Amino acid sequence: MSDYTFITTEENFLLQEALQKNKKQLTKFGLIGLCLMLVAAVIPQIYLYTHNEQGNADESLLSFKNIWFWVWIISFIIALIFALIKVTDIRYWALKKDLVALQKATLQAPMEAVYVENNDTQTNISIMLDNRKKKLFYWMRGVLEGYRAGQEVEIVYARYSRVIISINKK
């Protein structure tokens, strides 16, 4: 790897576009979490209050009047949102850090593996570094055609998010 250099204006716009895509994904996950919370909070209440007496229902652990019910629901939703973020590999916070630092680096190495993810909106590339560590880099502009494992590539990427700004075969 080389030293870090400054990102150009065009590269900055590419990172901002990737940030917008990640922001939409985060918003979608937040709305999914909110909907699930409403469903998980309402359905037990309907069942509880239609099948039990008012006093017994109010004392139940599944009652909306019980603080532990809300602790459980909110914990479940937060865990679900973070699981969705981890599974889809959102780079939102790292991209924000890159847009502040404005640093990029260049790397030349053979590709270990190429993965297409997130409904063909992102290509992940695994690179084996000289010190035998694997690093994952992200092409945020869809499917990266014509790149296969074992090919030598030169990658220009953002420092913190490892989002690929440009990639060339060697």
Secondary structure as the mmCIF struct_conf table of DSSP 4:
data_model
#
loop_
_struct_conf.conf_type_id
_struct_conf.id
_struct_conf.beg_label_comp_id
_struct_conf.beg_label_asym_id
_struct_conf.beg_label_seq_id
_struct_conf.end_label_comp_id
_struct_conf.end_label_asym_id
_struct_conf.end_label_seq_id
STRN STRN1 THR A 5 PHE A 6
HELX_LH_PP_P HELX_LH_PP_P1 ILE A 7 THR A 8
HELX_RH_AL_P HELX_RH_AL_P1 THR A 9 HIS A 51
BEND BEND1 ASN A 52 ASN A 52
HELX_RH_AL_P HELX_RH_AL_P2 GLN A 54 GLU A 59
BEND BEND2 SER A 60 SER A 60
TURN_TY1_P TURN_TY1_P1 LEU A 61 LEU A 62
BEND BEND3 SER A 63 SER A 63
TURN_TY1_P TURN_TY1_P2 PHE A 64 LYS A 65
BEND BEND4 ASN A 66 ASN A 66
HELX_RH_AL_P HELX_RH_AL_P3 ILE A 67 THR A 88
TURN_TY1_P TURN_TY1_P3 ASP A 89 ASP A 89
HELX_RH_AL_P HELX_RH_AL_P4 TYR A 92 ALA A 101
STRN STRN2 GLN A 103 GLU A 117
TURN_TY1_P TURN_TY1_P4 ASN A 118 THR A 121
STRN STRN3 GLN A 122 MET A 128
TURN_TY1_P TURN_TY1_P5 ASP A 130 ASN A 131
BEND BEND5 ARG A 132 ARG A 132
STRN STRN4 LYS A 134 TRP A 139
BEND BEND6 ARG A 141 GLY A 142
TURN_TY1_P TURN_TY1_P6 GLU A 145 GLY A 146
TURN_TY1_P TURN_TY1_P7 ALA A 149 GLY A 150
STRN STRN5 GLU A 152 ALA A 158
TURN_TY1_P TURN_TY1_P8 ARG A 159 SER A 161
STRN STRN6 VAL A 163 VAL A 163
STRN STRN7 ILE A 164 LYS A 169
#
